[in-house]
Amino acid sequence: MFKGVNAIEFGKQFKTNEDCYKYLLQIKWGKRYQCSKCGCEQSYKGRTYYYRRCRSCGYDESVTANTVFHGIKMPILKAFYMVFRLTAKKKGMSTIELGNEVGVQQKTAWLFKRKLQAVMKKDKEDKLKGDVEVDETLIGGYSTDKGRSTKTKDAMFVAVEILADGRTGNIALQPIESFKSEELKYAIKDNVSSEAQIKTDAYHSYKKLAKQMKNISIEYSKKGTAMEELHKQIMQFKNWLRGTHHQCSSEYLFAYSDEYEYRFNKRNMRKWLFNDVVERLMNQIPHPYNYLKSLCVYST
């Protein structure tokens, strides 16, 4: 397993495409082989060193078959380098910068990064626990619209775990359609454990929810001072979007919120992020462009 954020050490371990395929072989078949066609657990060498041929049905399978690496339009070494750069840099990279470093078109870098963002999405059962502060915000640039209008900006649900010693635990981000109570209710259920103790401000939608959900308590925000850490996280997310990526369309806001949430919640595991992302890429189905587009439709 490769661990660390040192580019020199990465370059020592992954010099060729063969080095990368051997790494993937350990992840996919290191513990045991199982044919994806018939389930047989016996195999022998296939057409090349990174193929395995089933002894029962003869299916010759590549190490990248049935994974997100399947069908990528660049050498596997470049894909590995892109994973490393995106996980080694604390705040990530724009696809323009990434494409220039690797020597591919920005569109190619963008597509591969979208695949990484897709596997960074948390599991549905991984919800915030304990004491949780909840709020909502608007994402977007300057607008002449007054109030909390979503005509030119996007609504975002934000939740933060507050640990016993006052430090921040994990966070949850989710784009929402509006600030209506029903919309916020579903966002809370999607991201926060039913056993958590939830604190919100006095926004009228939360007051309505507090009558339905007994684990919600209302506290006046006092211009943000009552839930200071929560508002700090909102500002950091907005600064990350502007500073690293410069802009984000409404269509893909969910993808960037998934990436930010993944980075923040694994901030103490940066040395293992490369291997974690590669394993996620190996354990999910292929993500062609049409599949990624369908995720945008589903998210909205």
Secondary structure, DSSP 8 states (H G I E B T S, - for coil): ----S-HHHHHHH--SHHHHHHHHHHHHHSS----TTT----EEE-SSTTEEEETTT--EEETTTTSTTTT-SS-HHHHHHHHHHHHHSTT---HHHHHHHHTS-HHHHHHHHHHHHHHTS--TT--B-SEEEEEEEEESS-----SS--SSSEEEEEEEEE-TTS-EEEEEEEEES---HHHHHHHHHHHB-TTSEEEE---HHHHHHHTT-TTEEE---TTTTTTHHHHHHHHHHHHHIIIIIS---GGGHHHHHHHHHHHHHTGGGGGGHHHHHHHHHHTS----HHHHHHHHHHH-
